[in-house]
């Protein structure tokens, strides 16, 4: 016997089909959002380094991002880090050139930028605190841009009468271009992190208006 669907059953199956289609497509949409470093003109959200490189059988770039638990810092800070001007893989695009992570208080995350043919710097070393940006198998030169995931770096929460910020001025960035043949390298300069920003510690009776709360957010690269 043929069963003719009622209008209610037709609506149900149409809704179910739409849900299945959404679930099929949404992973790609989510990945595209998560792995894209935010675009922003707000310099207080940004840390930059002017030079990075990855050359087959010659060199790679190593970056560490540490949360030193400053008294002005929130316990978790989100970071989006990308390389600019390099051909990454695979394929080349905003997702392959970026990595997104959260640094907890006292933690250090490591980021390697290396050619895809590198024998030891590959997916086998990746974990929750070790991130890999893979470049094309040719000499690659560019720069590094990191953006705080939190959209309002000047906002804060008060903990025990101390203002705590969620921004990159609370983190330490360090990096090196490592030359493998000689076992040496040269350090990278980062602008906008805790080493290169305005005062961000909590002071008492030192500056006008300071009464045990933070003197303010770091200025980033301004």
Secondary structure, 3 states (H helix, E strand, C coil): CCCCCCHHHHHHHHHHHHHHHHHHHHHHHHHHHHCCCCCCCCHHHEEEEEEEEEECCCEEEEEEEECCCCCCECCEEEEEEEEECCCECCCCCCCCCEEEEEEECCCEEEEEEEECCCCCCCHHHCECCEEEEEECCCCEEEEEEEEECCCCCCCEEEECCEEEECCHHHCEEEEEEEECCCCEEEECCEECCCCCCCCCCEEECCCCCCEEEECCCCCCCC
